[in-house]
Amino acid sequence: MEYDNYDDMYDEDMLQDMMAQYGDYEFDDVEEYGRIPFKELINNCVIPTLSQASHSLFPIYLMCFVFKSTLYLGGSDSKEESFMPSWFPHLTSAIFGGMALYSIFEKNIVYILVCGVLGYVILLMSYRSCRSYSGAVMSLFIVTFIVLCELVLVQRKDWHNVRGAQIILSMKLIGLAFDISSEKTDMPRADTYLGYVFCVGTVIFGPWTSYHDYTIAVQQNITKGFSFGWLLKVIRSIILTVVCLTVSTCLTQWLILDSGEKWLVAYRDAQSFRFSHYFICFVAETSATLAGLGFTEVMWGLTVSKPQNIELPRSLVDVVTNWNLPMHYWLKNYVFLVVQPYGVVIAVFLTYAASSLLHVSVNKLVPTI
C-alpha cells in the first residue's frame, strides 16, 4: 500500500503519542563529542590501522628482501667470478616488480605495463634515429600517454588508482631518455631496462632513482650483500613509518577535537595530511632499502623526505625541497636545467607545469592554466 503523506500512515492517536514522546526532548542537551580514553584509541584505531597497513605492505617488503637475498646468494665477491647470467638480476627485479604491481593494482597493472613497453620502443627508435632528441621525444610521449589515459582511454577511478606508480614510471623514462641524449649512459638492453623501470623496490611507492644508481645497486647486491648499517636503516625507516601513520590517522584527531578553535582544527587537518605524506615517503625508503638501493660509499643514505625541515622550516625553500628530495632532484636536473638555456622564465614555467602534470588531474590542471 502506498501513502501520499505521513498522515495517511498513522492515525491521530498514534501521532499524538509520538509527539508526546519527543515533545520534551531538549536538543541543546546533546552531549558534545569528547576525547576517548587513550586505551580505546589504541584498541580501536592504532592497532586496526597498523594491522591493515602491515597486511598490505608486508608482501611488498618480503619481495624486496627476497630480491636482494637472491642476488647475494647467487653472486660472489667479484663480478668476474659470479656464475649468474648478466640478465638474471634484471629479470628478477622486473618479475618481482610485476608481482608487487599485481598485488596492489590487479587488472589495472596493464596501464603501467603498456606504458613501460611502449616507452622502450620509443626510446629505441629515438636512439637510432635522433639520439640527441631522445629526452624531448620521451617527454612528448609521456605527456600524450597521460592525457589520453586520463581523458579518453581509462576510467577515472582506475587511472587514479595507478597514478602514483605512473608518476614514478614517467620520471624514470624521461630521466633515462635525457641521460641517453646527453650521452651519460648508453642505450640499455631490454632486460636491464625492464629491471630498472619495474624494479621491485621503487615500482609502487618510489622513490625515483636514476638508471645509474639502479645498476650500481644491482652490482652491490651481488657483491656486498647485507650489513649492520643496512639493517639499521631498514629498522629506522619502519619505525618512522609506524609513527607517521599513527600520528596521521589517530593521534591528530584525538589530540585536537572538532570542537576546538577553527584555526587549530585547520592546523590539525594540515598536519594529518603532512604526516600521511611522510608515511608514504618512509614506506618508499623501506622498500627501496630492502631491495638494496641507496647505498653510498659510507652508509645507507637514501632519504626521500626530511620532516624536521618541513615542520620547522627556515624558509619556504626548505619546505619545497625537502618535501620530496628525489622529485626535487629530478625536476631540477631533467626539466629546469634542460630548459634553462632557452630562458629562466620558460624553465620555471615548464618546471611547474611538469610537476603539476605529474601530480594534478588533467581535468583540474587545464582550467587552472
C-alpha distance (Angstrom), angle and dihedral (degrees) to the residues before:
residue distance angle dihedral
M1 . . .
E2 3.80 . .
Y3 3.82 124.6 .
D4 3.77 126.1 -151.6
N5 3.82 92.0 -151.0
Y6 3.77 142.6 -8.0
D7 3.79 92.5 -92.1
D8 3.79 88.7 68.0
M9 3.81 91.9 52.3
Y10 3.83 96.5 56.2
D11 3.79 132.0 36.5
E12 3.79 121.1 -127.2
D13 3.81 95.5 -97.1
M14 3.81 92.5 53.2
L15 3.81 91.2 49.4
Q16 3.80 91.3 51.0
D17 3.81 91.4 50.5
M18 3.81 91.3 50.8
M19 3.79 92.0 49.0
A20 3.79 90.1 49.9
Q21 3.79 91.6 53.1
Y22 3.81 94.9 51.0
G23 3.78 100.7 29.4
D24 3.79 94.9 87.1
Y25 3.80 95.1 45.1
E26 3.80 111.8 122.5
F27 3.79 110.7 -148.7
D28 3.78 91.4 -169.5
D29 3.79 89.0 65.2
V30 3.80 93.2 65.7
E31 3.79 108.2 128.5
E32 3.79 114.5 -116.8
Y33 3.77 119.1 -122.2
G34 3.80 108.5 -90.9
R35 3.76 136.5 -164.3
I36 3.79 111.2 -83.3
P37 3.81 119.8 -134.0
F38 3.79 114.7 -83.2
K39 3.80 91.5 -117.7
E40 3.79 90.6 57.6
L41 3.80 89.4 48.7
I42 3.80 89.4 55.7
N43 3.80 94.3 46.5
N44 3.80 99.1 39.9
C45 3.80 102.3 35.3
V46 3.80 117.3 10.3
I47 3.80 98.9 46.2
P48 3.85 96.3 43.3
T49 3.83 91.3 45.5
L50 3.80 94.3 49.7
S51 3.80 91.0 43.7
Q52 3.80 92.6 53.6
A53 3.79 92.1 45.6
S54 3.79 93.5 49.2
H55 3.79 90.3 48.5
S56 3.82 89.5 57.4
L57 3.80 99.0 38.3
F58 3.79 103.0 39.7
P59 3.84 96.0 74.2
I60 3.83 90.3 51.3
Y61 3.80 92.6 47.2
L62 3.78 89.7 48.0
M63 3.80 92.7 52.2
C64 3.81 90.4 49.6
F65 3.80 91.0 51.4
V66 3.81 93.0 45.7
F67 3.80 90.2 50.3
K68 3.80 92.4 53.4
S69 3.82 91.7 43.8
T70 3.79 92.5 49.5
L71 3.79 92.8 54.3
Y72 3.79 93.0 46.3
L73 3.80 95.3 47.0
G74 3.79 91.3 46.3
G75 3.80 95.6 46.3
S76 3.77 139.2 61.5
D77 3.78 141.1 -141.3
S78 3.79 92.6 -82.1
K79 3.78 133.5 40.6
E80 3.79 92.2 -130.4
E81 3.82 93.9 57.4
S82 3.80 96.5 46.5
F83 3.79 112.5 114.9
M84 3.82 94.2 -159.7
P85 3.80 116.4 107.7
S86 3.80 112.0 -111.4
W87 3.80 91.0 -114.8
F88 3.80 95.9 52.4
P89 3.86 99.8 81.0
H90 3.79 93.2 47.7
L91 3.79 96.9 46.1
T92 3.80 88.6 46.1
S93 3.79 88.7 53.9
A94 3.81 91.5 48.8
I95 3.82 93.9 46.6
F96 3.78 93.8 50.3
G97 3.80 89.0 44.2
G98 3.79 90.7 53.5
M99 3.80 90.5 49.4
A100 3.81 90.5 50.8
L101 3.80 91.1 49.3
Y102 3.79 92.4 50.4
S103 3.81 92.5 47.9
I104 3.81 89.3 58.8
F105 3.81 106.5 29.1
E106 3.81 103.3 22.7
K107 3.83 109.6 -174.6
N108 3.81 92.3 5.7
I109 3.79 87.9 70.5
V110 3.81 86.6 88.8
Y111 3.82 92.4 77.9
I112 3.79 92.1 55.7
L113 3.80 92.8 45.4
V114 3.80 93.4 48.2
C115 3.79 91.9 50.3
G116 3.80 91.4 48.2
V117 3.81 94.7 49.2
L118 3.80 94.4 43.8
G119 3.80 88.4 47.1
Y120 3.80 91.0 59.8
V121 3.81 91.7 48.5
I122 3.81 91.0 50.5
L123 3.80 91.1 45.8
L124 3.78 93.0 50.1
M125 3.80 93.9 47.6
S126 3.81 94.0 47.3
Y127 3.81 91.1 45.7
R128 3.80 92.3 55.1
S129 3.81 97.3 41.9
C130 3.83 106.8 30.2
R131 3.80 112.6 1.0
S132 3.79 95.3 174.4
Y133 3.82 90.0 60.4
S134 3.81 96.9 46.9
G135 3.79 92.4 108.0
A136 3.79 94.0 50.7
V137 3.81 92.5 46.0
M138 3.80 92.1 49.6
S139 3.81 91.6 47.6
L140 3.80 90.3 52.6
F141 3.80 90.6 49.2
I142 3.82 93.0 50.2
V143 3.80 93.4 48.6
T144 3.81 90.9 48.3
F145 3.80 92.9 46.8
I146 3.81 93.8 49.6
V147 3.81 94.1 47.0
L148 3.82 94.1 46.4
C149 3.80 93.3 46.7
E150 3.77 94.3 48.0
L151 3.79 98.7 42.3
V152 3.80 104.9 29.0
L153 3.78 121.0 4.9
V154 3.81 107.5 40.5
Q155 3.78 133.3 47.8
R156 3.79 111.0 -109.0
K157 3.81 94.7 -120.3
D158 3.80 93.1 51.2
W159 3.79 93.3 45.9
H160 3.79 94.6 50.5
N161 3.78 88.2 48.9
V162 3.83 91.4 63.4
R163 3.81 98.1 30.0
G164 3.80 95.2 104.9
A165 3.80 93.1 53.4
Q166 3.81 89.5 43.9
I167 3.82 90.1 56.4
I168 3.81 91.3 54.9
L169 3.81 92.2 46.1
S170 3.81 92.3 48.7
M171 3.79 91.9 51.0
K172 3.80 91.3 49.6
L173 3.79 93.7 49.8
I174 3.80 95.4 46.5
G175 3.81 93.2 44.1
L176 3.79 92.3 49.5
A177 3.81 91.6 47.3
F178 3.81 92.8 52.6
D179 3.81 90.9 46.5
I180 3.81 87.8 54.9
S181 3.81 91.1 46.5
S182 3.81 91.4 53.4
E183 3.83 90.5 43.0
K184 3.80 92.3 -120.2
T185 3.77 86.8 131.2
D186 3.77 137.2 12.0
M187 3.77 128.1 -119.6
P188 3.84 106.0 -72.1
R189 3.78 123.9 -130.5
A190 3.78 116.3 -105.4
D191 3.81 93.9 -105.0
T192 3.82 92.7 49.2
Y193 3.79 90.8 47.2
L194 3.81 93.0 51.0
G195 3.79 91.3 46.9
Y196 3.79 90.4 53.1
V197 3.81 102.3 44.5
F198 3.83 93.2 40.4
C199 3.81 97.1 37.0
V200 3.79 107.2 155.9
G201 3.79 93.1 -135.2
T202 3.81 95.7 57.6
V203 3.79 108.9 17.6
I204 3.83 96.9 98.3
F205 3.79 111.6 22.9
G206 3.78 98.9 16.0
P207 2.91 140.8 -172.5
W208 3.78 103.7 -156.6
T209 3.79 111.5 -116.8
S210 3.77 127.7 -177.9
Y211 3.79 122.9 -111.8
H212 3.80 89.2 -114.1
D213 3.82 92.0 54.9
Y214 3.80 90.8 48.6
T215 3.81 94.3 53.8
I216 3.81 90.7 47.9
A217 3.81 90.7 49.6
V218 3.80 92.2 51.7
Q219 3.79 91.3 52.4
Q220 3.79 91.8 46.9
N221 3.80 90.9 51.1
I222 3.79 88.3 55.4
T223 3.81 98.1 45.7
K224 3.83 107.7 25.8
G225 3.79 105.3 29.7
F226 3.79 116.8 173.6
S227 3.79 132.7 -0.6
F228 3.78 140.3 174.3
G229 3.81 90.3 -107.2
W230 3.81 90.0 54.8
L231 3.82 90.7 51.6
L232 3.81 92.5 49.0
K233 3.80 90.9 50.5
V234 3.82 91.4 51.5
I235 3.82 93.1 47.9
R236 3.81 92.4 46.9
S237 3.81 92.5 50.0
I238 3.82 92.3 48.1
I239 3.82 92.3 50.0
L240 3.80 91.9 49.7
T241 3.81 89.2 47.3
V242 3.80 90.7 55.9
V243 3.81 92.9 45.3
C244 3.81 94.5 49.7
L245 3.79 93.9 46.3
T246 3.81 91.5 49.0
V247 3.79 93.3 48.7
S248 3.80 93.5 45.6
T249 3.79 97.9 46.4
C250 3.79 105.2 30.4
L251 3.80 118.9 6.7
T252 3.81 101.1 52.4
Q253 3.82 92.4 53.6
W254 3.79 90.3 45.2
L255 3.80 97.0 48.3
I256 3.82 97.2 44.0
L257 3.80 113.9 38.1
D258 3.79 126.6 -155.5
S259 3.80 88.9 -110.9
G260 3.81 91.3 65.6
E261 3.78 127.7 100.3
K262 3.79 112.7 -59.2
W263 3.81 93.5 -121.0
L264 3.79 90.1 50.5
V265 3.80 90.6 49.7
A266 3.81 89.7 48.9
Y267 3.81 90.0 51.7
R268 3.80 89.6 49.1
D269 3.80 92.6 53.1
A270 3.81 91.9 46.9
Q271 3.78 91.6 48.5
S272 3.80 90.9 49.2
F273 3.82 89.2 53.5
R274 3.80 92.5 48.1
F275 3.79 92.8 50.4
S276 3.80 90.9 48.7
H277 3.80 86.2 56.5
Y278 3.82 91.1 48.9
F279 3.80 88.1 50.8
I280 3.80 91.8 57.4
C281 3.81 90.8 45.4
F282 3.79 93.2 53.8
V283 3.80 90.7 44.9
A284 3.81 86.6 55.4
E285 3.81 90.9 48.6
T286 3.80 91.1 50.5
S287 3.80 96.5 48.6
A288 3.80 93.4 44.3
T289 3.82 93.2 47.9
L290 3.81 92.1 46.7
A291 3.81 87.3 54.1
G292 3.81 90.7 51.8
L293 3.80 100.4 -103.9
G294 3.77 125.3 136.7
F295 3.81 103.7 41.4
T296 3.80 117.1 147.6
E297 3.77 129.9 -174.4
V298 3.81 90.4 -86.6
M299 3.79 110.6 24.5
W300 3.80 148.6 -12.1
G301 3.78 95.0 -80.4
L302 3.81 106.1 164.1
T303 3.82 107.5 145.1
V304 3.79 123.7 176.3
S305 3.80 100.9 173.8
K306 3.81 138.4 3.7
P307 3.82 107.7 -145.7
Q308 3.81 93.5 -177.3
N309 3.82 90.5 61.6
I310 3.80 91.0 48.6
E311 3.80 98.8 46.0
L312 3.82 92.1 44.0
P313 3.82 104.3 26.4
R314 3.78 125.3 173.9
S315 3.80 89.8 -151.9
L316 3.79 141.0 -7.4
V317 3.82 88.0 -95.3
D318 3.81 88.7 67.1
V319 3.79 90.2 56.1
V320 3.80 94.7 47.7
T321 3.79 97.3 46.2
N322 3.81 98.3 39.9
W323 3.79 95.6 44.9
N324 3.81 90.1 82.0
L325 3.80 114.4 -4.7
P326 3.84 98.1 -171.5
M327 3.80 90.2 48.5
H328 3.81 90.5 49.2
Y329 3.81 90.8 50.4
W330 3.80 91.7 48.1
L331 3.81 94.8 48.9
K332 3.78 91.3 47.0
N333 3.81 97.8 48.0
Y334 3.80 103.1 31.6
V335 3.80 101.3 34.9
F336 3.80 114.2 17.8
L337 3.81 99.8 37.9
V338 3.80 92.1 40.6
V339 3.82 92.8 54.1
Q340 3.81 97.4 34.2
P341 3.85 94.3 92.2
Y342 3.81 87.4 65.3
G343 3.82 92.5 55.4
V344 3.78 138.1 -60.3
V345 3.80 93.6 -111.0
I346 3.80 92.1 54.3
A347 3.81 90.4 45.5
V348 3.81 92.7 52.3
F349 3.80 92.5 46.0
L350 3.81 94.1 49.7
T351 3.80 91.3 45.2
Y352 3.80 90.9 56.4
A353 3.81 90.3 41.9
A354 3.81 91.8 52.6
S355 3.80 92.1 47.7
S356 3.80 91.1 48.0
L357 3.79 93.7 48.0
L358 3.80 90.8 52.8
H359 3.80 95.3 46.0
V360 3.81 108.2 27.9
S361 3.77 130.3 62.6
V362 3.79 113.1 -104.5
N363 3.81 89.2 -128.6
K364 3.81 89.1 61.0
L365 3.79 96.7 36.2
V366 3.82 98.8 56.0
P367 3.84 96.4 56.4
T368 3.83 89.3 46.3
I369 3.81 92.3 54.5
